Amino acid sequence: MAGQILMEMADLWSGTLTFALGFVGFILRGYVLELNRIQILLNRTREEYVTKSDNSASMNRLFGRLDLLDAKMDRILERK
């Protein structure tokens, strides 16, 4: 009888540990998948991020166009 109770306790303990380790593994798997998703998003952001030199060139071109428009508007207003 004592051997049977000891066996049942061992089976219960084994089942409990198996369940606990399975649950921890499931949670860790979720964290790993989320970390991989965040790494992919971060890499995509780095690829699409505008560098300082590209931004400066675009802004200089934009301001050049705005200066031309300003000069054109000044010429139109001077005529009237």
C-alpha positions in Angstrom: 0.0 0.0 0.0 2.8 2.4 0.9 4.6 1.6 -2.4 1.4 2.3 -4.3 1.0 5.7 -2.7 4.6 6.5 -3.3 4.2 5.6 -7.0 1.1 7.7 -7.2 2.9 10.7 -5.7 5.8 10.2 -8.1 3.4 10.1 -11.0 1.6 13.2 -9.7 4.9 15.0 -9.3 6.1 13.9 -12.8 2.8 15.1 -14.3 3.0 18.4 -12.4 6.6 19.1 -13.6 5.7 18.1 -17.1 2.8 20.5 -17.2 4.8 23.3 -15.6 7.7 22.9 -18.0 5.3 22.7 -20.9 3.6 25.9 -19.8 7.0 27.7 -19.4 8.0 26.5 -22.8 4.8 27.8 -24.3 5.3 31.2 -22.7 9.0 31.4 -23.8 8.0 30.4 -27.4 5.6 33.3 -27.4 8.3 35.7 -26.3 10.7 34.4 -28.9 8.2 34.8 -31.7 7.4 38.3 -30.5 11.1 39.2 -30.4 11.6 37.9 -33.9 8.6 40.0 -35.1 10.1 43.1 -33.4 13.5 42.4 -35.0 11.9 42.2 -38.5 10.1 45.5 -37.9 13.2 47.1 -36.7 15.2 45.9 -39.7 12.4 47.1 -42.0 12.5 50.5 -40.3 16.2 50.8 -40.7 15.9 50.0 -44.4 13.2 52.6 -44.9 14.8 55.3 -42.7 16.0 58.4 -44.5 19.6 59.2 -44.0 20.7 62.7 -42.9 22.4 63.4 -46.3 19.3 62.2 -48.3 17.1 64.4 -46.1 19.3 67.4 -46.5 19.4 67.0 -50.3 15.6 66.7 -50.5 15.1 69.7 -48.2 17.6 71.8 -50.3 15.7 70.9 -53.4 12.4 71.8 -51.8 13.7 75.1 -50.5 15.1 75.9 -54.0 11.7 75.3 -55.5 10.1 77.4 -52.8 12.6 80.3 -53.5 11.7 80.1 -57.2 8.0 80.3 -56.4 8.6 83.2 -54.1 10.5 85.0 -56.7 7.8 84.4 -59.3 5.1 85.6 -56.9 7.2 88.8 -56.3 7.5 89.4 -60.0 3.7 89.0 -60.5 3.0 91.3 -57.6 5.4 93.9 -58.9 3.6 94.0 -62.2 0.3 94.9 -60.6 
